[in-house]
Every structure is written in structure tokens, then in C-alpha cells.
């Protein structure tokens, strides 16, 4: 199976932006250490500074599943709870 990619889009509530930025840095740093992770990058929308996109590349669905069970990812999920206006996650694969 080819690599899988995830596009996670998070729009922070304004009063939590600084707090969430620290949370994002922690999850990025810890996730990059995972064996199944190829890349994990945090981006910010240039037109909406409250909108963050995490672009992820994984070796397999199994690697994603392990990541979702990791302590740092579970801490991330708990830390963003109620502090975002929206959060979407799309898992994609290259077809051409």
C-alpha cells in the first residue's frame, strides 16, 4: 500500500490561539518521532491566522492507528476540546 496523507484543518477560537499554538508544537514534535510517520508539518492560513493546517504523511493505516492511540495524540485531542471553532480531518491517498 502507498503512503497515506492526512489534512487536518483546525480553526482556533481567538482567546485560545496562543495556548493552542503551544499544543500544536508539542504534538508535531512528538509525532515526528514515530516510526510510521514520514512527515508532520504545521501550517497557518495567510488570510485567517486562526486557521491551522497539519499536513501529515504516514507509511500505512496501521501507523495512523498507532498514532491515534499514542499518549501525545490523546493529550492533543483533550487539549483542543472546546477551544476550536472547527476541526476537520481528511485521510487521502495519491492516485496519480
C-alpha positions as CSV (number, residue, x, y, z in Angstrom):
1,X,0.0,0.0,0.0
2,X,1.2,3.5,-0.8
3,X,1.6,6.2,1.8
4,X,-1.4,7.9,3.3
5,X,-1.8,11.6,3.9
6,X,-3.9,13.5,6.4
7,X,-5.0,17.1,6.1
8,X,-6.2,18.3,9.5
9,X,-7.8,21.8,9.5
10,X,-8.3,23.5,12.8
11,X,-9.8,26.9,13.4
12,X,-8.9,28.2,16.9
13,X,-11.2,30.3,19.0
14,X,-9.4,33.6,19.3
15,X,-9.0,33.5,23.0
16,X,-7.2,30.1,22.8
17,X,-4.9,30.8,19.9
18,X,-1.7,31.2,21.9
19,X,-2.5,28.2,24.1
20,X,-3.3,26.0,21.1
21,X,-0.1,27.0,19.2
22,X,1.9,25.5,22.1
23,X,-0.3,22.4,21.9
24,X,0.3,22.1,18.2
25,X,4.1,22.4,18.6
26,X,4.1,19.6,21.2
27,X,2.0,17.2,19.0
28,X,4.2,18.0,16.0
29,X,7.5,17.4,17.8
30,X,6.3,14.1,19.4
31,X,4.6,12.8,16.2
32,X,7.8,13.3,14.2
33,X,9.5,10.8,16.4
34,X,7.1,8.0,15.5
35,X,8.4,5.2,13.3
36,X,5.4,5.2,10.9
37,X,5.5,9.0,10.4
38,X,7.1,10.3,7.2
39,X,6.3,14.0,7.8
40,X,4.2,16.1,10.0
41,X,4.0,19.8,9.3
42,X,2.0,22.7,10.9
43,X,0.9,25.5,8.6
44,X,-1.1,28.7,9.1
45,X,-3.5,30.2,6.7
46,X,-2.2,33.6,5.5
47,X,-5.7,35.1,5.2
48,X,-7.0,33.7,8.5
49,X,-4.4,33.5,11.3
50,X,-6.8,31.4,13.4
51,X,-6.8,28.6,10.8
52,X,-4.1,26.0,11.1
53,X,-3.5,23.0,8.8
54,X,-1.5,20.0,9.8
55,X,-0.2,18.1,6.7
56,X,0.8,14.5,7.6
57,X,2.3,11.7,5.7
58,X,2.2,8.2,7.0
59,X,3.7,4.9,5.9
60,X,0.4,3.0,6.4
61,X,-3.1,2.9,8.0
62,X,-1.5,0.8,10.8
63,X,0.9,3.7,11.5
64,X,-2.0,6.1,11.7
65,X,-3.9,3.8,14.1
66,X,-0.8,3.6,16.4
67,X,-0.5,7.4,16.3
68,X,-4.2,7.8,17.2
69,X,-3.5,5.6,20.3
70,X,-0.4,7.4,21.4
71,X,-0.2,9.4,24.6
72,X,0.8,12.6,22.9
73,X,-2.1,12.4,20.4
74,X,-4.7,11.7,23.1
75,X,-3.3,14.6,25.1
76,X,-3.6,16.8,22.0
77,X,-7.2,15.8,21.4
78,X,-8.0,16.6,25.1
79,X,-6.2,19.9,24.9
80,X,-8.1,21.2,21.9
81,X,-11.5,20.1,23.1
82,X,-13.8,23.2,23.3
83,X,-11.1,25.5,22.1
84,X,-11.8,25.4,18.3
85,X,-14.5,26.7,16.1
86,X,-14.0,23.8,13.7
87,X,-11.8,20.8,13.2
88,X,-11.8,18.5,10.2
89,X,-9.7,15.6,9.3
90,X,-9.3,14.1,5.8
91,X,-7.3,10.9,5.0
92,X,-6.2,10.9,1.4
93,X,-4.1,8.8,-0.9
94,X,-2.3,9.6,-4.1
95,X,-4.0,8.2,-7.2
96,X,-1.8,9.8,-9.9
